[in-house]
Amino acid sequence: MEDAIVQQIKQQAVRLNTPEDMDVLIEAIGDKRYVLLGEATHGTSEFYKLRMELSRALIERKGFSFIAVEGDWPSCYEINRYVKQDKNAKPSAHAALEAFHRWPSWMWANEEVAELITWLKQHNTDKPVDQRVGFYGLDVYSLWESLEEIERYLLETGTPEQLASARKAFECFDAYEEEGQNYGVSAAFYGESCKDEVVKLLASLHAKRVQNYTDGEAALSAELNALVAVNAEDYYRTMVRHDTDSWNIRDRHMVEALRRLAAFHGPDAKVIVWAHNTHIGDARATDMLADGMVNVGQLVREAHGEADVFAIGFGTYTGTVIAGSAWGAPMATMQVPPAQPGSWEELMHRAGAHDQILLLNKEDPILGHEMLGHRAIGVVYHPSYERGNYVPSLMARRYDAFVHVDESHALRPLAINNVLV
């Protein structure tokens, strides 16, 4: 079977040498409104560069509305201000990226993203405000930062009653010293929940935005920060008991944030998502299904129909990557060993030791039915434990296309205040 897969890849793959070679993907995307761009690691330069080239083509040639990423809403909103040339924007791309100060900061505070947002700002120049392409975060980890942003917004625009109600929610979290795990333990085991307060806050801010259209994106940002607070409360409370449930809360949050963003941009909005393969590749085509886990790729396909969604996975055979040896550990450039024999990446390499693009069809009699190990590297990585980094996958059901980088290289993290982040 491995030989048959290798032969099929040889026959169907397109060699990737220049950005123009990715036109095969642009053509395959057609008029789809949701394009999900993955990555096999959070620290590989080529994944960011290739996604940038694809995003540029989709924005310039197909009118995509915004990019939404696996990043925190408050930090990414600083980038949104910058690329949309908001009056409160930072003066440079590097200054805007200083917002990513929490580990693992290298995911977004890197030269590759600086290049993307510099281009995006230029693209938006001279465009009406409502036609400028945005950059937003979908993740759930920024509980305290989001609460601070809500307070800042209400100090400028809210009534005394709204501000008092919000501060009641903030005070509920004060005792936990900005540590999600501390809150999670107290809520899960001692019943000390702040859920009611943040749910009321979200409802209030949503009503405020619906009633007052003049606030525009500032009101949307406050509402999304409140959504983060609601779902982060749920995430941390659940995390200490159920890893599967907390994963599902996180990915459902990303999809809900995406839904609100798309609704804000109107019925014709077209969306680009950047996230790890484990989020954008359909969970139903992996062993996540048996564990009761869902993800962004599955939920977006279910919500919008597979005919309107195009998911592209990315992977590498060997190279280097930025990661940490433990959560919160200093980042390091690590060697990515050659892919395990019989894995998807090794079969792609065997078909041709070069970069390549493969369009996939879920009805494929082999790739739609043969479960293969597919490498996934997170922000924490131990190359010596490589065998545990493979997700069993039906590749043609998990993605609509796959981009293979045969030898990849580590991201270039920014030096902020003379310190690598």
N, C-alpha and C positions, 0 to 999 in steps of 0.2 A: 504493500500500500504506500509506503514512503516513496518508492521509486515512481509510482504513478502520480503522486502529488507533486514531486519535483518536476516531472515532465509536463504536467499541467501548468505549473508556474512558468516554466520556460516558454511555453507556447503562448501564454496569455499576458504575461507581465510586460510593462512598458519601461524601458530604461529611463532613469531619472538623472539627467546631466545638468539641465538648466531650468530656471523657473518656467520657461515656455513649455517644458515637457509636462507640466501639471495641467495644461489645458484639457487633457483627457478627463481630469477630475471636474473641471469647470463645466465641461460639456455634459458629463454624467449627472451633475447636480441639477442642471436644467433650471426649472422654475421653482424648485423646492424652497421652502421658506425657513427651514430649520437645518442648519449645517453644524454638526458636532465634530470638533477636531480634537483628537486625543493626544496622548503621549504615554510612552512606556515608563518614563521616569519624570521627576520634577527637576532634573538637573542636566538636561542634554541640550546643547546649543542648537543642533540641527532641527530638533522638533520645534523650537521657537521660531527659527528662521523660516522653515517651510510653512508653518502655520501663518506667519506674517505674510508670506508671498501669496498664499491662498486667500487670506483675508483681504489683502489689497485688491486682488482680482475680483473677488465677490463684491466688494464695496464699489469699485470703479465701474465694473462691467454689468453688475446685476442689482445695484442699488440696495445693498444690505444696510440695515438701520443702525445696528450697534453690535459690539462685541461684549459678551458676558463671560466671566472667567471664574475659575475655582480660586477665588480670593475673597478677602473680607470687604464688605460693603463700604465702610468708612475710608479705608485706604484706597480702594479702587475709585471711590467718588472723588478723591483728590486728583486722580488721573483724569477722570471725566471733566472736572473743572479745567484742567490744563488743556486737554485736546479740544474742548469747546470754547476756549479763550474767555472763560468767565472772568468777571472783574476781580474775583477773589482767588484766581489761579496763581500757582507758584510761578516764578520767573523762568524756570528751565525744566527740562525733562528730569534731570538728575535731582533737582530740588523737589519735584513732585513725588519722585520715587522714594524720598526719605520717609514718606508716610508708612512704608513697609519696614517697620522697626522691630516687629515681633518675629521670633523664630517660627518657621524657616524663611527668613526674609529674602534669601536668594531666589526664591520662586518667582518674584516679580521685580525685585530691586537688582536688575542685571542689565548689561549693555544691550542685550538682544531686545528687551522690552523698551529700553530707552529709544532704540532705533524705531520700533513700531510706533510709539506714541509721538515721536518727533514727526514721522510721516503723517500720522493721523491728524495732528494739529495743522500741518500744512494743507492737507486735503480739505479740512474744514474752513480754511481761510476764505473769506468773501462769500461764504454760504449763509443763508438766513439761519437764525438760531434754531428753528424747528427742523432744519434739514441737516444739521451737523451730526456726524456719527459719534455715538457715545461709547464709553468704556465703563463697565459696571462689574461689581463683585457679587457672587452668588452664595458665598459660604456662610457658615453659622457660628464661627468661633469668636466673633468680636462683641460679645455681650456688653462689657463695660464701656468699650469705645463707642458702641452704638448708643448706649444710654447717655453718654456725654454729648454726643452729637444731637440727640433729641432735645436735651436741655438747652443747648446753644440755640437751636432753631426756635424753641418756644420763648426764650428770652427776647428774641427779636420780633417774633410774630404772634405769640400766643397771648391769651387773656390770663389774668391772675389765677382764675379758676383752673384753666388748663395746665398752667405751670405747677400749681399746687398738687393737682392730681398726678402729674408726671413724677414730681419729687417724692410722692408717696411710694411709687413703684421703685424709684432709685434707692430710697432708704431701706427697702426690704432686702436689697442685695449688699448693703454697706458692710455687714458683719463678716463677709466672706473674703475680704481683702483681695478682690479681683482674681480669685482662683476658682475656676469652674469646678474643679474636683471637690473643693471644700463645700461649695454650694450643693453639688450633686449628692454627697454623702448626707448632708443635713436634710435635704429634701426627700431622699429615698428612704432613709432609715429613721428619721426623727420627725417627719411630717412638716418640716419648716419650709413650706413652698411659697414662692412669690408669683405663682402662676396667675392668680386672679388679677393681680395688679397690672401685669404686663399685657394680659388679654384686653383689659379695659383700655389701656393706653393705646394699643393698636387700633381698636375700634374707634376711639376718639380721633386719632390722627387720620384714619381713613375717611371718616365723616368730614373732617375739616378740609381735606383735599378735594373731596367730591363737591363740597359746597362752595369752594373758593378756587376757581380755575386759575386765577391770576398768580398764584404762588408757583405754578409750574413745577420744575424739577426739584426745587427746594422742599416742597411739600411731599413729593414722591420720595425723596431721600429720607425725610423724617419717618414716613410710613414704612419704608423698607428697613430702616433701623429698628423700628418697633417690631416688625416681623421677625428680625433677627433675635430681638430680646425674647419674644414668645417662644420661638423654636429652640433657641439656645438654652432657655430654662428647661424645656422638655428634654433636650439632648443631654445636658449634664445630669439631670435627675435620673435619666434612664441609663446612662453610660455605666454607672457603677454596678448595675445589675445585669444588663442585657446588651452585649456588643452588637448583636444583629439588630435589635430594635433601635439602638442609637444610630447605626448606619442608615437605616431606613428613614429615621427622622431627618437626618442631615440631607439625604438625597431628595426627599420630598420637599424639604425647605428650598433647595436649589430650584426645583421645578416650579414651586409656588412663586418664588422671586422672579423667575423667568416669565411666568404667566403675567404677573403684574407689570413687568417691564414691557412686554409685548403689547398689553392692553393700553398702556400709557402712550406707546408710539403709534397706535392706530391699527385698524383692521388689515392694512397692507404691510405691516412691519415684517422685516426679514431679519433673522437672528443668526449670529455666529456664536458658538459656545466653545471655549477652550477649557478642557479638564482632562484629568488622567483617563487612560483607557478604561480603568475599572469603573469610572462613572459614565462615560459616553457610549461604551460598547454594551449592547443589550444584555442585561443580567440573565435573561431567560436562556441564553445560549452558553451559559457557564455553570459551574457547580454552585454558584450563588443561588440558583433556583431551588435546589434541594434544601438549602439553609433558610429559605423564606426571605431572602434579601431581594430588594428592588434597587434600581439605580436610575440616573437621569435618562440614559439612552432608552431604557424600557418605557419609562413613564412618558417621555415626550412622544415616542412612537404610538403609545396607547392613546394619548390625548389628541394628537394631530393626524394620526394615520401614517402608515409607513410610506405612503406615496408622497408625503410632504416633508419627509425627514431624510437626511443623508448623513451617515456616521462614518468617519474615517479614522481608523486605528493607525498608530505609528509604532514602530519597533526598531531594534538594532541588534546586530549579531555580536558585536564587540566594541570596545572603546573605553572612554572615561566618562565619569559622571560626578556631579556635585551632590553630596549627601552627608548625613551625620551618622555616627556609629550608635547613637541613642537619641531619644527625644531631648532636644535642648542642647545637645553636644555641639562643639564647634564644627562648622562645615569643613569638608575635606574633598579633595579630588581623589576619587577612587577608580580603580581599574574594574571595568565590566568584563568578566571572562567570556570566552566564546560560548555561545548558547549550547545548552545541553543537547546531546544527540537525540534526534527524533522530535525535537520541539519545533514549533512553527518557525521561529527565527533561524534555526539551523537548516530547515528545509528550504527556506528562502535563500539562504547563503549557498546551499548546495546547488540551487538552480542557477545561481550567478552571483559571484562575489563583487557585487556593485549595487548601487542604490536603484530601487525600482518601485513601480506602482502596479498594483494588482486590483482591478475591479472585481467585485464579488457578487454572486447571485445566490440567494438563500436556497434556491431549488437545485443547486449544484449537487450532483449525486455523491461526490466525495467530500468537498469542503463544507457542504451543508449538513453532513451527517457523521463525519469523522472527528472525534474529540481529540484535540491536540493540546499539548502544553504550550502556553503563551506567556512570555516573561512579563512580570510587573515589578518595578522597583519603586519604592516610596522614598520619602524624605529620610527615613532611617533605612540603612542598607548594610548588609554584611555579605560581601562577596564570597566568603568562605561557606556561607549557608545557601549557596546558589540554588540548590535543588528545591528549596521551599518557595522559590519566587515565581513559580509557574502556575497559571490559572487554566484548568482544563476548559477548552473553548471549541465551539462549533464556529469556525472563523467566518464562514459565509452567512451565518445567521447573526453573528455578533456585530459585524460591520457591513457597510456597503462597499468599502474599498479599504485597501491597506497600503501604507507607505513604508517601505523597508530601507533603513539606512545601514549599510553594511558595516561601516566603521564610524562611530560617532565620537563627539568630543564634549567635554564638560562646558557648562555655562560659564559666562564671564561675570561674576558678581560685581556690583558697584562698590567702590570705596567711598563711603560716606563719612565725612569728618575724619578722613585719613584712616578709617577702620573698614576693613572688608566686612560686608554684612551678609 
